[in-house]
Amino acid sequence: AEHGFPMHHFMSNNVKEKIEGYKRWPSSAEIYLPKGRPPEPGEIFVQGDLAETIKKMVRAERKRKLAGRDEALQAARDEFYKGEIADAILDYHKKNDGLLQRDDLEHFQSAIEDPLKTTYRDYEIYSCRPWCQGPVLLQALNLVEGFDLKALGHNSPEYIHLISEALNLVYSDREKFYGDPDFVDVPIVGLLSKKYAEARRGLIDTNKAWGEMPPAGDPWKWQGSGRKQSGEASQKRRDSSGNSGKSDKSLDTSYVCIVDKYGNAFSATPSDEAHTIPITPQTGLAVSSRGSQSWVDQDHPSSVQGEKRPRLTPNPSMVFRKGKLFMPFGTPGGDVQCQAMLQVFLNIVEFRMDPQEAVEAPRFATFNFPNSFFPHAYNQGLLHVEKRIEDSTCNQLKEKGHRAEWWPDWAWKAGAVCAIVVDSVNGVLLGAADPRRESYALGW
């Protein structure tokens, strides 16, 4: 942040596409349009204010170092939420009629929650809870576990059809049930039940696509308690968005995973945008705009409410095998995240690809559901397929009822999965980085 890094093509193009947003606020233009224009590839991109923000937290931590690690880290956190950094954020909001109050910062606390879990063969997969789309990956794995995927053949018309139809069923459940469990009674036990997956699996016609978002299921039967929330028909929810076509989604997400020499693992999907909200002067920070993933329909489980978390798309995950760490993995990509992660996982586990091969393999993605980002566009029956997949495959998918359309050979919209597979037999870490975006695998 302090000394800068060479601007890369992907980020430069992104800033150019969003230039009008960065122009709206002088504090944003100062950073992202330093010469009155977006930085060109190779030019050094510096974020000096952000560097100073980080330094303030470092200094606060060092002052409390002798009190122990916990107190030192708390001091760094307090500097952000209660100290000079907080003062700068609140002062800017006050001057510009913002809604943020001191209590919002001082009393904020991220909960430490147990992750959700499912199994696939002898693997255990962990992901985030239903205030994001983490359960999508787990539900999809439960559904496809009941099929002989290897017999279908990798990226065959039958394989792509089956995976897409399974995902369509899960996304219909996401639309009806997922939301902040502090506000919405989410039947997560039922949704992740193997018996529920078995019942939903029977709705997949191996020869014909739904052609539209299928109806949501009734996971309450497997919840272990009575039905708490009747909800509304998935069809009505879909139609209520009143949109089709493109959604105004920005490229704001990253992914990082780490495995150290002791076997500790880290998996995270940081995300937020900077072109629709102002950078707070002297901080380099954009206060979150994640409200764009809430709904204004009050009957929707992810409707906007005070202190309610939006249903986010980031969902970092980890895989274990027989109780041992096997793989942290994740990706940017909005609603494509779980789809790309599912395909990479199956490439490794079912088709025995090495991690890099699994990441580079051609991908596909369904969009047959309302987009997570406002205005929640719905593209009925749409299935995108990377051009490296055979023409005949795309034609057969159309015959099955998919609105199949080509992506480029290497589509950045297909996600940018990164992963580290732990080879516990040989004591080797196998890193994989997606060439669809600027991704890197590093070891030392």
Backbone hydrogen bonds in HBPLUS format (Angstrom, degrees):
<---DONOR---> <-ACCEPTOR-->    atom                        ^
c    i                          cat <-CA-CA->   ^        H-A-AA   ^      H-
h    n   atom  resd res      DA  || num        DHA   H-A  angle D-A-AA Bond
n    s   type  num  typ     dist DA aas  dist angle  dist       angle   num
A0047-GLN N   A0001-ALA O   2.86 MM  46  4.76 160.2  1.90 146.5 148.1     1
A0005-PHE N   A0045-PHE O   3.18 MM  40  5.43 140.4  2.35 126.7 134.1     2
A0045-PHE N   A0005-PHE O   2.84 MM  40  5.43 170.2  1.85 147.9 148.9     3
A0007-MET N   A0043-GLU O   2.73 MM  36  5.48 168.4  1.74 154.0 156.8     4
A0042-GLY N   A0007-MET O   2.75 MM  35  5.07 159.5  1.79 139.2 143.9     5
A0012-SER N   A0008-HIS O   2.99 MM   4  6.13 165.8  2.01 160.2 164.9     6
A0013-ASN N   A0009-HIS O   2.92 MM   4  6.04 166.3  1.94 155.4 158.3     7
A0014-ASN N   A0010-PHE O   3.09 MM   4  6.25 148.5  2.20 137.6 146.6     8
A0015-VAL N   A0011-MET O   2.95 MM   4  6.23 160.8  1.98 155.8 159.3     9
A0016-LYS N   A0012-SER O   3.02 MM   4  6.25 157.9  2.07 147.5 153.9    10
A0017-GLU N   A0013-ASN O   2.97 MM   4  6.20 151.9  2.05 145.3 152.2    11
A0018-LYS N   A0014-ASN O   3.15 MM   4  6.39 138.0  2.33 140.9 151.8    12
A0018-LYS N   A0015-VAL O   3.14 MM   3  5.11 128.2  2.42  94.4 108.0    13
A0019-ILE N   A0016-LYS O   3.43 MM   3  5.04 164.5  2.45 104.3 103.1    14
A0021-GLY N   A0018-LYS O   2.98 MM   3  5.52 130.3  2.24 113.8 126.2    15
A0022-TYR N   A0018-LYS O   3.31 MM   4  6.74 155.7  2.38 151.8 158.6    16
A0023-LYS N   A0019-ILE O   3.01 MM   4  6.22 142.4  2.15 146.7 157.3    17
A0024-ARG N   A0021-GLY O   3.25 MM   3  5.49 149.7  2.35 103.4 111.8    18
A0028-SER N   A0025-TRP O   3.02 MM   3  5.34 132.4  2.25 106.7 119.3    19
A0029-ALA N   A0025-TRP O   2.94 MM   4  6.24 166.3  1.96 160.3 164.7    20
A0030-GLU N   A0026-PRO O   2.91 MM   4  5.97 151.5  1.99 147.6 154.2    21
A0031-ILE N   A0028-SER O   3.15 MM   3  5.53 133.9  2.37 105.2 116.1    22
A0032-TYR N   A0028-SER O   2.95 MM   4  6.14 172.8  1.96 168.8 166.4    23
A0033-LEU N   A0029-ALA O   2.78 MM   4  4.76 144.4  1.91 127.8 134.7    24
A0036-GLY N   A0033-LEU O   2.91 MM   3  4.94 155.1  1.98 121.2 119.0    25
A0043-GLU N   A0040-GLU O   3.02 MM   3  5.65 162.8  2.05 138.4 143.9    26
A0051-ALA N   A0047-GLN O   3.06 MM   4  6.38 152.7  2.14 148.5 156.8    27
A0052-GLU N   A0048-GLY O   3.04 MM   4  6.37 153.8  2.11 148.9 155.2    28
A0053-THR N   A0049-ASP O   3.00 MM   4  6.32 150.5  2.09 146.5 154.7    29
A0054-ILE N   A0050-LEU O   3.03 MM   4  6.36 159.2  2.07 151.5 156.1    30
A0055-LYS N   A0051-ALA O   2.91 MM   4  6.19 154.7  1.98 146.9 154.7    31
A0056-LYS N   A0052-GLU O   2.96 MM   4  6.20 151.5  2.05 147.3 153.7    32
A0057-MET N   A0053-THR O   3.32 MM   4  6.67 152.5  2.41 143.4 149.7    33
A0058-VAL N   A0054-ILE O   2.96 MM   4  6.29 151.8  2.04 147.5 156.3    34
A0059-ARG N   A0055-LYS O   2.81 MM   4  6.08 162.0  1.84 155.9 160.0    35
A0060-ALA N   A0056-LYS O   3.01 MM   4  6.20 156.4  2.07 142.9 149.3    36
A0061-GLU N   A0057-MET O   3.01 MM   4  6.22 151.8  2.09 143.3 150.7    37
A0062-ARG N   A0058-VAL O   2.95 MM   4  6.24 160.3  1.99 152.6 157.7    38
A0063-LYS N   A0059-ARG O   3.11 MM   4  6.31 149.8  2.20 147.9 154.7    39
A0064-ARG N   A0061-GLU O   3.07 MM   3  5.45 139.6  2.24 106.4 117.2    40
A0065-LYS N   A0062-ARG O   3.21 MM   3  4.88 167.5  2.23 103.0 105.2    41
A0067-ALA N   A0064-ARG O   2.97 MM   3  5.40 146.5  2.08 110.8 121.2    42
A0068-GLY N   A0065-LYS O   3.16 MM   3  5.67 165.7  2.18 114.3 118.3    43
A0072-ALA N   A0068-GLY O   2.99 MM   4  6.14 154.0  2.05 152.3 160.7    44
A0073-LEU N   A0069-ARG O   2.92 MM   4  6.11 162.9  1.95 156.6 159.8    45
A0074-GLN N   A0070-ASP O   2.98 MM   4  6.18 151.6  2.06 144.3 153.0    46
A0075-ALA N   A0071-GLU O   2.94 MM   4  6.14 146.1  2.06 141.2 149.6    47
A0076-ALA N   A0072-ALA O   3.19 MM   4  6.57 149.1  2.29 142.5 149.9    48
A0077-ARG N   A0073-LEU O   3.02 MM   4  6.34 155.4  2.08 146.4 153.2    49
A0078-ASP N   A0074-GLN O   2.79 MM   4  6.04 159.0  1.83 151.1 157.2    50
A0079-GLU N   A0075-ALA O   2.99 MM   4  6.19 145.8  2.11 141.2 149.8    51
A0080-PHE N   A0077-ARG O   2.99 MM   3  5.23 126.0  2.29 100.8 114.6    52
A0081-TYR N   A0077-ARG O   3.00 MM   4  6.35 166.1  2.02 160.0 162.5    53
A0082-LYS N   A0078-ASP O   2.67 MM   4  5.10 145.2  1.79 142.4 148.6    54
A0083-GLY N   A0078-ASP O   2.99 MM   5  6.23 121.0  2.35 144.9 150.8    55
A0083-GLY N   A0079-GLU O   3.25 MM   4  4.19 132.5  2.49  96.4 106.0    56
A0087-ASP N   A0083-GLY O   2.98 MM   4  6.29 154.9  2.04 149.7 157.7    57
A0088-ALA N   A0084-GLU O   3.02 MM   4  6.26 155.2  2.08 147.1 152.0    58
A0089-ILE N   A0085-ILE O   3.13 MM   4  6.43 159.7  2.17 150.2 155.4    59
A0090-LEU N   A0086-ALA O   2.92 MM   4  6.10 172.7  1.92 159.5 161.3    60
A0091-ASP N   A0087-ASP O   2.87 MM   4  5.90 155.4  1.93 146.2 153.6    61
A0092-TYR N   A0088-ALA O   3.13 MM   4  6.23 157.4  2.18 142.0 147.3    62
A0093-HIS N   A0089-ILE O   3.07 MM   4  6.36 158.2  2.12 148.9 155.0    63
A0094-LYS N   A0090-LEU O   2.89 MM   4  6.07 159.6  1.93 149.7 155.3    64
A0095-LYS N   A0091-ASP O   3.04 MM   4  6.22 159.1  2.08 147.4 152.4    65
A0096-ASN N   A0092-TYR O   3.13 MM   4  6.23 133.9  2.36 138.9 150.5    66
A0096-ASN N   A0093-HIS O   3.21 MM   3  5.17 132.4  2.45  93.7 106.5    67
A0098-GLY N   A0093-HIS O   2.59 MM   5  4.23 166.9  1.61 145.7 141.8    68
A0104-ASP N   A0101-GLN O   2.98 MM   3  5.30 127.5  2.27 103.5 117.2    69
A0105-LEU N   A0102-ARG O   3.10 MM   3  5.42 127.2  2.39 104.4 116.7    70
A0106-GLU N   A0102-ARG O   2.89 MM   4  6.11 174.0  1.89 168.4 166.5    71
A0107-HIS N   A0103-ASP O   2.97 MM   4  5.61 161.2  2.01 141.5 146.1    72
A0108-PHE N   A0105-LEU O   3.22 MM   3  5.30 158.0  2.27 104.3 110.9    73
A0116-LEU N   A0127-SER O   2.86 MM  11  5.37 151.1  1.94 157.4 160.4    74
A0127-SER N   A0116-LEU O   3.02 MM  11  5.37 152.3  2.10 135.1 143.0    75
A0118-THR N   A0125-ILE O   3.02 MM   7  5.48 149.0  2.12 147.9 157.7    76
A0125-ILE N   A0118-THR O   2.88 MM   7  5.48 165.1  1.91 154.2 159.2    77
A0120-TYR N   A0123-TYR O   2.91 MM   3  5.14 155.3  1.97 137.7 144.3    78
A0123-TYR N   A0120-TYR O   2.90 MM   3  5.14 155.8  1.95 124.7 132.5    79
A0124-GLU N   A0320-PHE O   2.73 MM 196  5.01 166.5  1.74 145.9 149.6    80
A0320-PHE N   A0124-GLU O   2.74 MM 196  5.01 162.4  1.77 151.4 157.7    81
A0126-TYR N   A0318-MET O   2.83 MM 192  5.29 173.8  1.83 166.4 168.5    82
A0318-MET N   A0126-TYR O   3.09 MM 192  5.29 155.7  2.15 141.8 147.7    83
A0132-CYS N   A0129-ARG O   3.06 MM   3  6.18 151.2  2.15 130.8 136.7    84
A0312-LEU N   A0131-TRP O   2.94 MM 181  6.43 142.6  2.08 145.3 138.7    85
A0133-GLN N   A0312-LEU O   3.05 MM 179  6.48 118.1  2.45 148.7 164.4    86
A0136-VAL N   A0133-GLN O   2.89 MM   3  5.55 153.7  1.96 122.2 130.4    87
A0139-GLN N   A0135-PRO O   2.80 MM   4  5.96 167.6  1.82 159.1 162.1    88
A0140-ALA N   A0136-VAL O   2.92 MM   4  6.02 162.1  1.95 151.3 156.7    89
A0141-LEU N   A0137-LEU O   3.03 MM   4  6.23 155.2  2.09 145.0 151.3    90
A0142-ASN N   A0138-LEU O   3.08 MM   4  6.35 155.2  2.14 146.4 153.0    91
A0143-LEU N   A0139-GLN O   3.03 MM   4  6.35 151.4  2.11 148.3 155.8    92
A0144-VAL N   A0140-ALA O   3.01 MM   4  6.29 171.2  2.02 160.1 160.2    93
A0145-GLU N   A0141-LEU O   3.04 MM   4  5.89 134.4  2.25 142.5 152.4    94
A0147-PHE N   A0144-VAL O   3.12 MM   3  5.60 163.8  2.15 121.7 121.8    95
A0152-LEU N   A0149-LEU O   3.07 MM   3  5.21 131.7  2.31  98.8 111.8    96
A0153-GLY N   A0150-LYS O   3.19 MM   3  5.33 131.4  2.44  98.3 110.4    97
A0156-SER N   A0153-GLY O   3.23 MM   3  5.44 156.9  2.29 128.8 122.9    98
A0160-ILE N   A0156-SER O   2.95 MM   4  6.17 173.9  1.95 167.9 166.8    99
A0161-HIS N   A0157-PRO O   2.99 MM   4  5.98 158.9  2.03 142.3 149.0   100
A0162-LEU N   A0158-GLU O   3.02 MM   4  6.09 160.4  2.06 141.3 146.6   101
A0163-ILE N   A0159-TYR O   2.97 MM   4  6.19 175.2  1.97 162.4 162.8   102
A0164-SER N   A0160-ILE O   2.98 MM   4  5.98 163.0  2.01 147.5 152.9   103
A0165-GLU N   A0161-HIS O   2.93 MM   4  6.05 159.6  1.97 150.2 155.8   104
A0166-ALA N   A0162-LEU O   2.97 MM   4  6.16 154.9  2.04 149.4 156.3   105
A0167-LEU N   A0163-ILE O   2.98 MM   4  6.22 158.4  2.03 147.3 153.2   106
A0168-ASN N   A0164-SER O   2.87 MM   4  6.14 152.5  1.95 146.4 154.4   107
A0169-LEU N   A0165-GLU O   3.14 MM   4  6.38 152.4  2.22 142.8 148.6   108
A0170-VAL N   A0166-ALA O   3.14 MM   4  6.48 155.4  2.20 146.2 152.9   109
A0171-TYR N   A0167-LEU O   2.81 MM   4  6.06 162.4  1.84 159.4 164.0   110
A0172-SER N   A0168-ASN O   3.12 MM   4  6.28 142.7  2.26 139.7 148.5   111
A0173-ASP N   A0169-LEU O   3.30 MM   4  6.66 145.7  2.42 138.6 147.0   112
A0173-ASP N   A0170-VAL O   3.01 MM   3  5.09 121.0  2.37  96.9 111.9   113
A0174-ARG N   A0170-VAL O   2.85 MM   4  6.25 152.5  1.92 148.5 157.4   114
A0175-GLU N   A0171-TYR O   2.96 MM   4  6.13 155.1  2.03 141.8 147.4   115
A0176-LYS N   A0172-SER O   3.26 MM   4  6.45 144.0  2.40 135.8 144.1   116
A0177-PHE N   A0173-ASP O   2.84 MM   4  5.81 161.4  1.87 160.6 164.7   117
A0178-TYR N   A0174-ARG O   3.20 MM   4  5.00 146.9  2.31 120.2 130.0   118
A0183-PHE N   A0180-ASP O   2.82 MM   3  5.58 164.8  1.85 126.9 132.2   119
A0184-VAL N   A0180-ASP O   2.85 MM   4  5.85 151.2  1.93 148.4 156.3   120
A0188-ILE N   A0186-VAL O   2.79 MM   2  5.44 138.9  1.95 105.3  93.3   121
A0191-LEU N   A0187-PRO O   2.90 MM   4  6.16 160.6  1.94 154.7 161.2   122
A0192-LEU N   A0188-ILE O   3.07 MM   4  6.13 147.3  2.18 142.1 148.5   123
A0193-SER N   A0190-GLY O   3.11 MM   3  5.01 161.1  2.15 103.5 109.0   124
A0197-ALA N   A0193-SER O   3.05 MM   4  6.38 157.0  2.11 145.1 151.3   125
A0198-GLU N   A0194-LYS O   2.95 MM   4  6.19 148.3  2.05 139.2 147.8   126
A0199-ALA N   A0195-LYS O   3.04 MM   4  6.33 152.7  2.11 143.8 150.2   127
A0200-ARG N   A0196-TYR O   2.94 MM   4  6.25 160.7  1.98 153.8 159.0   128
A0201-ARG N   A0197-ALA O   2.80 MM   4  5.87 146.3  1.91 146.0 155.8   129
A0203-LEU N   A0200-ARG O   2.92 MM   3  5.52 163.9  1.94 118.5 123.9   130
A0204-ILE N   A0201-ARG O   3.14 MM   3  5.71 169.2  2.16 118.2 121.3   131
A0208-LYS N   A0205-ASP O   3.33 MM   3  5.40 150.7  2.42 103.0 110.8   132
A0209-ALA N   A0400-LYS O   2.66 MM 191  5.71 163.6  1.68 164.7 160.6   133
A0222-TRP N   A0219-PRO O   2.95 MM   3  5.60 151.3  2.03 118.4 126.1   134
A0223-GLN N   A0220-TRP O   3.16 MM   3  4.79 169.7  2.17 102.8 105.0   135
A0236-LYS N   A0233-ALA O   3.05 MM   3  5.35 120.5  2.42 102.8 116.3   136
A0237-ARG N   A0233-ALA O   3.16 MM   4  6.55 159.8  2.20 152.6 158.1   137
A0238-ARG N   A0234-SER O   2.93 MM   4  6.18 161.1  1.97 154.6 159.3   138
A0239-ASP N   A0235-GLN O   3.04 MM   4  6.29 167.1  2.06 151.1 154.0   139
A0240-SER N   A0236-LYS O   2.90 MM   4  5.97 144.7  2.02 147.7 157.6   140
A0241-SER N   A0238-ARG O   3.32 MM   3  5.91 156.8  2.37 111.3 117.1   141
A0242-GLY N   A0239-ASP O   3.01 MM   3  5.65 143.3  2.15 115.4 124.2   142
A0378-TYR N   A0243-ASN O   3.29 MM 135  5.94 148.3  2.40 104.9 112.9   143
A0249-LYS N   A0247-SER O   2.79 MM   2  5.63 130.9  2.03 112.0  96.2   144
A0272-ASP N   A0252-ASP O   3.15 MM  20  5.18 158.1  2.20 139.5 139.1   145
A0254-SER N   A0270-PRO O   2.93 MM  16  5.51 166.3  1.95 171.0 170.1   146
A0256-VAL N   A0268-ALA O   3.01 MM  12  5.56 159.8  2.05 161.8 163.8   147
A0268-ALA N   A0256-VAL O   3.01 MM  12  5.56 161.7  2.05 164.2 169.4   148
A0258-ILE N   A0266-PHE O   2.95 MM   8  5.06 151.5  2.03 137.8 143.8   149
A0266-PHE N   A0258-ILE O   2.88 MM   8  5.06 147.8  1.98 150.0 153.3   150
A0260-ASP N   A0264-ASN O   3.00 MM   4  5.52 156.2  2.06 151.3 159.0   151
A0263-GLY N   A0260-ASP O   3.00 MM   3  5.42 160.8  2.04 113.2 119.5   152
A0280-THR N   A0285-LEU O   2.82 MM   5  5.60 165.1  1.84 170.5 166.2   153
A0283-THR N   A0280-THR O   3.18 MM   3  5.78 147.9  2.29 142.6 142.4   154
A0292-SER N   A0289-SER O   3.17 MM   3  6.35 171.3  2.18 132.2 132.8   155
A0293-GLN N   A0290-ARG O   3.00 MM   3  5.78 167.2  2.02 122.8 125.4   156
A0294-SER N   A0291-GLY O   2.96 MM   3  5.31 161.3  1.99 117.8 118.6   157
A0374-PHE N   A0292-SER O   2.90 MM  82  5.43 150.0  1.99 152.2 162.1   158
A0295-TRP N   A0302-SER O   2.99 MM   7  5.86 146.0  2.11 134.9 138.5   159
A0304-VAL N   A0295-TRP O   2.89 MM   9  5.74 143.6  2.02 164.5 157.1   160
A0300-HIS N   A0297-ASP O   3.01 MM   3  5.52 162.7  2.04 116.9 122.4   161
A0303-SER N   A0300-HIS O   3.05 MM   3  5.18 142.1  2.19 124.2 118.7   162
A0308-LYS N   A0305-GLN O   3.12 MM   3  5.28 162.8  2.16 125.5 125.8   163
A0317-SER N   A0329-PHE O   3.14 MM  12  5.64 159.8  2.18 167.8 173.8   164
A0329-PHE N   A0317-SER O   3.08 MM  12  5.64 166.4  2.10 140.3 142.9   165
A0319-VAL N   A0327-MET O   2.62 MM   8  4.90 145.2  1.73 138.5 150.8   166
A0326-PHE N   A0319-VAL O   2.79 MM   7  5.36 158.0  1.84 146.4 143.9   167
A0327-MET N   A0319-VAL O   2.94 MM   8  4.90 160.8  1.97 135.3 135.5   168
A0321-ARG N   A0324-LYS O   2.73 MM   3  5.25 159.0  1.77 153.1 157.3   169
A0324-LYS N   A0321-ARG O   3.05 MM   3  5.25 167.4  2.07 111.6 115.2   170
A0422-VAL N   A0326-PHE O   2.83 MM  96  5.07 163.8  1.85 143.2 147.4   171
A0420-ILE N   A0328-PRO O   3.26 MM  92  5.91 147.8  2.37 159.6 166.6   172
A0330-GLY N   A0418-CYS O   3.29 MM  88  5.98 147.8  2.40 157.3 166.1   173
A0418-CYS N   A0330-GLY O   3.09 MM  88  5.98 157.2  2.15 164.5 171.5   174
A0336-VAL N   A0333-GLY O   2.97 MM   3  5.21 157.2  2.02 136.4 133.7   175
A0337-GLN N   A0334-GLY O   3.18 MM   3  5.73 164.7  2.20 115.7 120.4   176
A0340-ALA N   A0336-VAL O   2.87 MM   4  6.05 164.7  1.89 169.2 171.9   177
A0341-MET N   A0337-GLN O   2.94 MM   4  6.16 164.5  1.96 157.3 162.3   178
A0342-LEU N   A0338-CYS O   2.88 MM   4  5.93 155.2  1.94 141.1 148.0   179
A0343-GLN N   A0339-GLN O   3.13 MM   4  6.36 160.6  2.17 145.1 149.6   180
A0344-VAL N   A0340-ALA O   3.01 MM   4  6.25 161.4  2.05 150.9 155.9   181
A0345-PHE N   A0341-MET O   2.91 MM   4  6.05 166.0  1.93 152.5 156.7   182
A0346-LEU N   A0342-LEU O   3.00 MM   4  6.20 165.9  2.02 151.5 155.2   183
A0347-ASN N   A0343-GLN O   2.84 MM   4  6.00 147.6  1.95 142.8 152.6   184
A0348-ILE N   A0344-VAL O   3.09 MM   4  6.35 149.5  2.18 148.1 154.7   185
A0349-VAL N   A0345-PHE O   2.88 MM   4  6.07 174.9  1.88 159.9 161.4   186
A0350-GLU N   A0346-LEU O   2.83 MM   4  5.12 145.8  1.94 128.0 139.4   187
A0351-PHE N   A0346-LEU O   3.23 MM   5  6.70 149.3  2.33 153.5 161.2   188
A0353-MET N   A0347-ASN O   3.02 MM   6  5.75 169.4  2.04 144.1 144.7   189
A0358-ALA N   A0354-ASP O   2.88 MM   4  6.05 156.9  1.93 160.0 167.7   190
A0359-VAL N   A0355-PRO O   2.98 MM   4  6.23 149.2  2.07 148.2 155.8   191
A0360-GLU N   A0356-GLN O   3.01 MM   4  6.20 154.5  2.08 148.1 154.9   192
A0361-ALA N   A0357-GLU O   3.04 MM   4  6.07 130.7  2.29 144.3 154.9   193
A0386-GLU N   A0363-ARG O   2.99 MM  23  5.75 164.6  2.01 172.6 172.5   194
A0365-ALA N   A0384-HIS O   2.91 MM  19  5.30 150.2  2.00 145.8 151.1   195
A0384-HIS N   A0365-ALA O   2.84 MM  19  5.30 158.2  1.88 165.1 159.4   196
A0367-PHE N   A0382-LEU O   2.93 MM  15  5.32 160.7  1.97 152.4 149.9   197
A0371-ASN N   A0377-ALA O   2.74 MM   6  5.17 151.6  1.82 137.4 146.6   198
A0376-HIS N   A0373-PHE O   2.63 MM   3  5.26 155.4  1.69 129.2 133.6   199
A0382-LEU N   A0379-ASN O   3.20 MM   3  5.67 171.8  2.20 131.4 132.7   200
A0403-ARG N   A0381-GLY O   2.83 MM  22  5.26 161.9  1.87 147.9 145.2   201
A0383-LEU N   A0403-ARG O   3.13 MM  20  5.76 160.3  2.17 125.9 122.5   202
A0405-GLU N   A0383-LEU O   2.88 MM  22  6.22 154.3  1.94 154.0 159.2   203
A0385-VAL N   A0405-GLU O   2.95 MM  20  6.22 148.6  2.05 156.0 163.1   204
A0407-TRP N   A0385-VAL O   2.75 MM  22  5.49 152.6  1.82 139.6 136.3   205
A0389-ILE N   A0386-GLU O   3.02 MM   3  5.99 169.7  2.03 129.0 132.4   206
A0387-LYS N   A0408-PRO O   3.40 MM  21  5.37 152.9  2.48  97.9 103.7   207
A0393-THR N   A0390-GLU O   3.08 MM   3  5.33 129.4  2.34 101.3 114.1   208
A0394-CYS N   A0390-GLU O   3.36 MM   4  6.84 156.0  2.43 149.6 154.7   209
A0395-ASN N   A0391-ASP O   3.01 MM   4  6.33 159.1  2.06 154.3 160.6   210
A0396-GLN N   A0392-SER O   2.98 MM   4  6.19 154.0  2.05 144.5 150.9   211
A0397-LEU N   A0393-THR O   2.99 MM   4  6.26 147.8  2.09 146.9 156.0   212
A0398-LYS N   A0394-CYS O   3.07 MM   4  6.39 150.6  2.16 145.9 153.3   213
A0399-GLU N   A0395-ASN O   3.07 MM   4  6.41 149.5  2.17 142.4 150.8   214
A0400-LYS N   A0396-GLN O   3.08 MM   4  6.38 132.6  2.32 136.5 148.5   215
A0400-LYS N   A0397-LEU O   3.11 MM   3  5.05 130.6  2.37  92.6 106.0   216
A0402-HIS N   A0397-LEU O   3.10 MM   5  5.63 162.4  2.13 149.9 144.7   217
A0401-GLY N   A0398-LYS O   2.96 MM   3  5.14 156.9  2.02 105.6 113.1   218
A0414-ALA N   A0411-ALA O   2.98 MM   3  5.39 160.3  2.02 110.7 117.2   219
A0415-GLY N   A0412-TRP O   3.31 MM   3  5.87 147.6  2.42 117.9 118.2   220
A0419-ALA N   A0432-ALA O   3.14 MM  13  5.24 156.3  2.20 138.6 143.6   221
A0432-ALA N   A0419-ALA O   2.87 MM  13  5.24 149.8  1.96 160.7 157.2   222
A0421-VAL N   A0430-LEU O   2.88 MM   9  5.02 162.6  1.91 143.9 142.0   223
A0430-LEU N   A0421-VAL O   2.86 MM   9  5.02 174.8  1.86 153.8 155.6   224
A0423-ASP N   A0428-VAL O   2.82 MM   5  5.09 159.7  1.87 176.8 175.3   225
A0427-GLY N   A0423-ASP O   2.82 MM   4  5.67 122.3  2.16 143.8 160.8   226
A0428-VAL N   A0423-ASP O   3.10 MM   5  5.09 149.1  2.19 138.8 142.5   227
A0439-SER N   A0437-ARG O   2.86 MM   2  5.76 109.0  2.37 118.0 101.2   228
